[in-house]
């Protein structure tokens, strides 16, 4: 058992009654990492000395004014910059890089009184969907250590599933919070584009990236999003939309809710287990008073191609800053500037990153720009319009978070077409900029399955309401991996 099996509300009660201290919570997190992470390998680095010092400082603060996340440990995906703490984006290019400022989300969790425990593994520069493309280590799925945790936020999802921390932040460019959340049996939210500041997030694809919370239950997820969301002067893409108290939406009342279920999300390529889990979840929601109909997102079949053109094009531009001149890795023994650029980038970037940079440069080239990049942006608009049309009639759209359960480590690493094909369930949401949440909805052969609930722009409150109502009517979120003690 671990304290992190408890909800944030339960932990706050323990803190308030002085049954546990912030330092003890921090020590438990560090102890579990020490005990379990040799197998899971979710953390790239821990911040023990600083975390314990902050915990002691927080313990001396009065009970009055403490918020719902006060004193709770959190892990951060290693593409979120942290002042004084190594930030690598799981790349040799940034090995040993220590930022001089905090990302806006880090400022916000500090204001909430949370304790940063360490930095979490990921696919290099967030390019991948299994966390096998890290330059440093492969993260394992706590439900079965022979399987991947998903990606690119696989370290974040695995750390929460293993009970090493109760909260983590990931980033989602094409499903990188939701898919690992599904694979690891936890809750992952991809907020509306612009709901959370990207200032201090190492950029992959700027028009798609969004930081999102990963937790063991819906209420904790809502609390963390409320803490990190909001307008930021450092990020011009953030919205002035007011940030509601998302926990207040967890009423359990979804009577009359209208659900659209895209035929494309239960079609070819989606496993029978994933389909059946979604259909069973819809029965639960029906029993709570919701109603659903089959609908269509006709342009979603083009989403993967559009995503890879746009994301790779933006990546080729964003990663141009890593040149061996200003910071990061620098090749040795070069004879001129051209060789410095070429050798630095060829030696420090992994193969997947190189592929996407090259494809992005090709897509933006004069010969292809109109046929690939411009056309992809036009189709992106059609995909967004499909969602807008459905949301005129339906409150949410529902489907699986992933076409299958987790893969065995190494099984799909050299099969990029299979990995890319799975993106049809998640990348349309990023292309449209709408929010979506993944919640546990079943198991197949001992591995978790995820239910994806998609909503209107800036309507995360409805997603939390539906997700929480479903969660409370089922017991999937209460189950823990065999790696936990006593199982």
C-alpha atoms as one frame of an Amber mdcrd trajectory, in Angstrom:
protein
   0.000   0.000   0.000   1.022   3.599  -0.554  -0.358   6.949   0.499  -0.651
   7.750  -3.192  -3.521   5.311  -3.498  -5.491   7.998  -1.671  -7.101  10.979
  -3.410  -5.884  14.543  -3.039  -8.831  15.268  -0.765  -7.931  12.345   1.507
  -4.278  13.394   1.604  -5.265  16.962   2.503  -7.342  15.615   5.369  -4.308
  13.710   6.671  -2.160  16.824   6.367  -4.761  19.013   8.051  -5.110  16.578
  10.972  -1.315  16.299  11.174  -1.496  12.541  10.682   1.130  12.953   7.986
   3.502  15.762   7.039   4.540  17.123   3.668   8.029  15.838   4.377   6.672
  12.336   5.010   4.728  12.417   1.736   7.869  13.528  -0.080   9.951  10.843
   1.611   7.408   8.194   0.651   7.543   9.278  -2.977  11.329   9.193  -3.043
  11.370   5.826  -1.254   8.941   4.283  -3.752  11.005   5.583  -6.638  14.102
   4.073  -5.036  12.307   0.767  -4.592  10.364   0.478  -7.839  11.910   2.625
 -10.506  14.715   0.217 -11.230  12.000  -1.900 -12.849   9.679   0.804 -14.204
  12.330   3.390 -15.188   9.843   6.259 -15.269  12.173   8.897 -13.808  15.197
  10.293 -15.610  16.221  12.252 -12.522  14.989  12.970  -9.017  15.184  16.160
  -7.048  15.423  14.695  -3.567  17.476  17.253  -1.668  15.568  20.264  -2.982
  12.223  18.467  -2.641  12.824  17.618   1.021  13.977  21.160   1.770  10.804
  22.537   0.205   8.689  19.996   2.095  10.104  21.152   5.421   9.404  24.760
   4.451   5.802  23.899   3.542   5.273  22.040   6.814   5.974  25.301   8.648
   3.222  27.160   6.822  -0.096  27.640   8.666  -3.066  25.419   7.837  -5.139
  28.435   6.849  -4.869  29.246   3.179  -3.603  25.839   2.087  -5.115  24.811
  -1.234  -6.302  21.379  -2.381  -2.900  20.458  -3.853  -0.753  21.803  -1.028
   2.224  19.601  -0.160   1.496  16.925  -2.745   4.387  15.440  -4.783   4.374
  15.740  -8.573   6.569  14.499 -11.419   7.183  16.523 -14.573   7.774  15.314
 -18.108  11.342  16.141 -19.022  10.396  18.610 -21.764   9.012  21.050 -19.154
  11.856  23.342 -18.123  12.727  23.570 -14.439  15.076  26.115 -12.929  18.135
  24.433 -11.485  16.939  20.934 -12.449  18.293  19.119 -15.496  15.891  19.192
 -18.460  16.830  16.955 -21.395  13.671  16.230 -23.425  15.162  12.687 -23.292
  17.723  13.699 -25.920  21.489  13.551 -26.054  21.202  17.055 -27.519  20.226
  18.433 -24.082  22.060  15.979 -21.838  23.088  17.842 -18.672  21.234  21.049
 -19.633  20.118  23.029 -16.556  17.589  25.814 -17.307  17.768  29.216 -15.613
  13.988  29.689 -15.381  10.806  27.732 -14.699   8.037  27.002 -17.170   4.784
  28.804 -16.400   3.136  25.540 -15.296   5.998  25.026 -12.833   5.405  28.523
 -11.428   1.753  27.587 -11.007   2.323  24.275  -9.241   4.805  26.038  -6.961
   2.127  28.620  -6.148  -0.234  25.729  -5.340   2.338  24.381  -2.877   3.180
  21.194  -4.769   6.575  19.503  -4.441   8.472  18.633  -7.638  10.008  15.184
  -7.153  11.825  14.828 -10.470  11.750  14.656 -14.258  10.052  11.874 -16.178
  11.153   9.867 -19.193   9.655  10.420 -22.623  10.241   9.782 -26.306  12.992
  12.112 -27.492  11.562  15.605 -28.060   8.106  13.963 -27.654   8.439  12.162
 -31.008   7.082   8.667 -30.472   4.263   6.716 -28.875   6.001   4.045 -26.769
   8.756   5.848 -24.752  11.264   3.522 -26.389  12.775   6.443 -28.295  14.329
   8.073 -25.246  18.077   8.549 -25.599  18.594   7.284 -22.036  16.277   4.429
 -21.042  13.123   2.504 -21.875  10.186   2.926 -19.503   8.147  -0.193 -18.660
   4.407  -0.502 -18.129   3.687  -1.150 -14.414   0.846  -3.518 -15.347   3.292
  -5.790 -17.178   6.952  -4.883 -17.324   7.360  -6.575 -20.713   5.094  -3.954
 -22.280   5.463  -0.292 -23.202   3.676   2.435 -21.203   2.735   4.357 -24.343
   4.154   7.726 -25.263   5.463  10.196 -25.557   4.428  10.912 -21.928   5.031
   7.283 -20.966   7.200   8.158 -17.973   4.478  10.414 -16.591   1.755   7.770
 -16.928   3.942   4.952 -15.622   5.026   6.921 -12.543   1.399   7.572 -11.570
   0.320   3.993 -12.319   3.200   2.654 -10.206   2.226   4.886  -7.272   5.547
   6.734  -7.307   3.685  10.047  -7.453  -0.020  10.852  -7.406   0.289  13.618
  -9.998   2.287  14.154 -13.175   2.344  16.569 -16.067   2.789  15.422 -19.646
   2.477  17.049 -23.033   0.101  16.036 -25.807   0.880  16.795 -29.463  -1.074
  13.976 -31.067  -2.266  11.835 -28.160   0.828  11.775 -25.973  -1.110  12.222
 -22.699  -4.226  10.225 -23.540  -2.660   7.128 -25.121  -0.154   6.435 -22.298
  -2.902   7.157 -19.768  -4.961   4.454 -21.482  -2.047   1.996 -21.630  -1.267
   2.526 -17.929  -4.835   2.597 -16.583  -4.805   6.200 -15.330  -6.589   9.467
 -16.183  -5.068  11.852 -18.743  -6.469  15.174 -19.980  -5.508  17.006 -23.171
  -6.947  20.498 -22.553  -8.221  22.885 -25.203  -5.359  24.415 -27.177  -4.602
  27.682 -25.392  -6.061  26.632 -22.031  -2.580  25.978 -20.552   0.552  28.008
 -21.216   3.269  26.441 -23.360   5.890  28.880 -22.057   8.785  26.719 -20.933
   7.657  23.641 -22.841  10.382  22.431 -25.208   8.525  22.823 -28.493   7.776
  19.965 -30.847   4.875  21.314 -32.929   3.745  24.679 -31.634   0.214  24.663
 -33.061  -0.500  21.227 -31.586   1.424  20.943 -28.280  -0.505  21.190 -25.027
   0.526  20.379 -21.458  -1.937  18.174 -19.592  -2.381  16.470 -16.186  -2.101
  12.722 -15.498  -3.574  11.341 -12.258  -5.157   8.210 -10.775  -8.684   9.637
 -10.655 -10.836  12.304 -12.293 -11.202  14.615  -9.276  -7.432  14.921  -8.842
  -7.088  15.595 -12.557  -9.653  18.400 -12.364  -7.813  19.955  -9.419  -4.489
  19.940 -11.255  -5.913  21.455 -14.445  -7.557  24.234 -12.420  -4.124  24.986
 -10.941  -2.141  25.144 -14.197  -4.665  26.693 -16.605  -5.093  30.341 -17.503
  -3.909  33.304 -19.530  -0.149  33.844 -19.629   1.568  36.976 -20.937   4.535
  34.794 -21.917   2.428  32.744 -24.349   0.357  34.666 -26.888  -1.617  31.527
 -27.766  -3.174  31.281 -24.294  -6.817  32.275 -23.939  -8.377  34.903 -21.680
 -11.258  32.490 -21.049 -11.951  32.285 -17.334 -10.752  29.103 -15.634 -13.625
  27.524 -13.710 -13.388  25.364 -10.630 -13.421  22.096 -12.539 -14.025  20.084
  -9.368 -17.374  21.845  -9.010 -18.501  20.144 -12.233 -18.287  16.679 -10.668
 -21.977  16.441  -9.852 -22.614  12.972 -11.255 -25.676  14.278 -13.107 -25.504
  13.471 -16.823 -29.225  12.965 -17.460 -30.118  14.081 -20.962 -26.479  14.214
 -22.083 -26.169  13.638 -25.828 -23.232  11.541 -27.010 -21.950  11.109 -30.550
 -19.970   7.942 -31.328 -18.028   8.204 -34.599 -18.221   5.092 -36.759 -14.600
   5.765 -37.739 -13.524   5.313 -34.102 -14.919   1.780 -33.955 -13.913   0.739
 -37.459 -11.026  -1.024 -39.144  -7.875  -1.307 -37.083  -9.614  -0.997 -33.707
  -9.409  -4.217 -31.714 -12.535  -6.069 -30.646 -11.497  -5.587 -27.007 -11.329
  -1.809 -27.425 -14.666  -1.696 -29.279 -16.413  -3.836 -26.680 -15.012  -1.782
 -23.806 -16.400   1.406 -25.376 -19.805  -0.210 -26.008 -19.946  -1.407 -22.390
 -19.024   2.086 -21.221 -21.851   3.520 -23.298 -24.266   1.155 -21.550 -23.072
   2.516 -18.203 -23.592   6.091 -19.388 -27.048   5.170 -20.708 -27.943   3.773
 -17.295 -27.021   7.186 -15.847 -29.445   8.966 -18.188 -27.292   9.780 -21.220
 -28.213   8.886 -24.792 -25.961   8.156 -27.761 -26.040   7.853 -31.517 -23.559
   6.738 -34.143 -22.143   9.689 -36.072 -19.368  10.364 -38.561 -16.160  12.373
 -38.682 -15.623  11.927 -42.431 -12.282  13.706 -42.691 -10.666  11.869 -39.772
  -9.301   9.271 -42.211  -6.868  11.933 -43.409  -5.804  12.967 -39.896  -2.602
  10.924 -39.623  -1.206  12.208 -42.917  -2.153  15.789 -42.077  -0.690  15.486
 -38.598   2.681  14.217 -39.758   3.038  16.911 -42.416   2.132  19.754 -40.033
   3.919  18.437 -36.932   7.086  17.551 -38.837   7.111  20.922 -40.572   6.820
  22.734 -37.257   9.402  20.423 -35.672  11.946  21.128 -38.396  11.593  24.833
 -37.596  11.517  24.481 -33.803  14.520  22.178 -33.623  16.662  24.428 -35.786
  17.696  26.205 -32.555  19.695  23.135 -31.508  22.816  23.874 -33.525  25.741
  23.455 -31.125  26.201  27.203 -30.763  24.089  28.516 -27.907  23.414  25.574
 -25.604  23.209  21.811 -25.594  25.469  19.272 -27.242  28.412  20.492 -29.346
  30.502  18.290 -31.632  34.227  18.318 -30.955  37.127  18.747 -33.378  35.231
  20.477 -36.163  37.020  22.543 -38.781  34.316  25.071 -39.664  30.773  26.255
 -38.874  29.122  24.034 -41.459  30.742  20.924 -39.991  29.757  22.047 -36.481
  26.095  22.215 -37.488  26.141  18.923 -39.368  28.032  16.850 -36.831  26.265
  18.301 -33.777  22.832  17.484 -35.151  23.782  14.109 -36.620  25.500  12.966
 -33.405  22.962  14.283 -30.879  19.567  13.698 -32.501  18.060  10.203 -32.560
  16.812   8.547 -35.724  13.120   9.343 -35.203  13.880  13.026 -34.655  16.061
  13.097 -37.768  13.303  11.467 -39.832  10.765  14.070 -38.790  13.130  16.992
 -39.327  13.945  15.733 -42.825  10.295  15.147 -43.680   9.395  18.573 -42.323
  12.083  20.249 -44.420  10.839  18.342 -47.463   7.218  19.366 -46.763   8.192
  23.033 -46.488  10.429  22.989 -49.567   9.455  25.170 -52.482   8.626  22.184
 -54.679   6.257  20.588 -52.126   4.947  23.475 -50.021   1.648  23.953 -51.848
   0.998  20.279 -52.374   1.806  19.096 -48.873   1.879  21.788 -46.208  -0.791
  24.144 -47.564  -3.108  21.286 -48.518  -2.643  19.729 -45.075  -3.678  22.981
 -43.417  -6.814  23.052 -45.579  -7.715  19.497 -44.586  -7.008  20.415 -40.957
  -9.737  23.032 -41.280 -12.148  20.394 -42.608 -11.343  18.120 -39.648 -12.053
  20.990 -37.235 -15.310  21.718 -39.044 -16.398  18.080 -38.637 -16.087  18.459
 -34.872 -17.854  21.821 -34.873 -20.777  20.334 -36.810 -21.201  17.452 -34.378
 -20.981  19.728 -31.362 -24.004  21.649 -32.620 -26.055  18.584 -31.672 -23.982
  16.553 -29.207 -22.455  17.438 -25.843 -19.510  15.049 -26.128 -17.995  12.588
 -28.574 -16.816   9.208 -27.311 -14.529   6.481 -28.605 -11.494   4.453 -27.539
  -8.296   6.222 -26.477  -6.212   3.642 -28.314  -6.970   0.976 -30.872  -5.358
  -1.732 -28.742  -3.835  -2.355 -25.346  -0.120  -1.724 -24.856   2.421  -3.401
 -27.137   5.322  -5.561 -26.044   8.594  -3.673 -25.785  10.320  -3.847 -29.162
   7.225  -5.198 -30.913   6.320  -2.034 -32.858   9.556  -0.052 -32.691  10.489
  -0.800 -36.288   6.888  -0.767 -37.504   6.161   2.971 -37.786   3.182   2.492
 -40.106   1.307   0.547 -37.410   2.166   3.182 -34.809   1.123   6.008 -37.126
  -2.160   4.262 -38.021  -3.208   4.205 -34.358  -3.070   8.004 -34.331  -6.454
   8.314 -36.075  -8.118   8.099 -32.645  -6.142  10.923 -31.037  -4.539  13.292
 -33.554  -7.816  14.758 -34.910  -8.398  16.257 -31.445  -5.077  18.125 -31.564
  -5.678  19.249 -35.138  -9.056  20.675 -34.086  -7.716  22.118 -30.808 -10.565
  20.641 -28.741 -10.162  19.000 -25.296 -10.278  15.253 -24.615  -9.810  13.029
 -21.592  -8.930   9.341 -21.258 -10.283   7.313 -18.345  -9.834   3.585 -17.593
 -12.680   1.485 -19.013 -11.562  -2.138 -18.849  -8.815  -4.701 -19.245  -7.709
  -7.227 -21.824  -5.201  -9.909 -20.842  -4.366  -7.907 -17.730  -3.617  -4.687
 -19.625  -5.775  -1.544 -19.309  -8.047  -0.007 -21.943  -9.023   3.657 -22.110
 -12.249   5.518 -22.910 -11.757   8.829 -24.727 -14.282  11.614 -24.124 -13.996
  14.621 -26.454 -15.603  18.014 -25.859 -16.183  21.502 -27.174 -13.536  24.214
 -26.995 -13.003  25.316 -23.366 -15.635  22.872 -22.095 -13.350  20.673 -20.003
 -15.949  20.952 -17.223 -18.390  18.768 -19.164 -15.660  16.227 -19.884 -14.852
  16.018 -16.188 -18.545  15.670 -15.334 -19.006  12.740 -17.746 -15.692  11.099
 -16.849 -16.389  11.354 -13.122 -19.933   9.992 -13.451 -18.575   7.003 -15.384
 -15.677   6.533 -12.980 -17.981   6.470  -9.951 -20.222   3.886 -11.629 -17.302
   1.510 -12.297 -14.290   0.229 -10.386 -11.531   0.278 -13.007  -9.843   3.301
 -11.415  -9.529   1.491  -8.089  -7.460  -1.362  -9.512  -3.688  -1.266  -9.236
  -0.869  -3.175 -10.953   0.636  -6.321  -9.480   3.882  -4.409  -8.989   2.199
  -2.693  -5.995   2.937  -4.225  -2.611   0.744  -7.037  -1.402  -0.551  -8.039
  -4.837
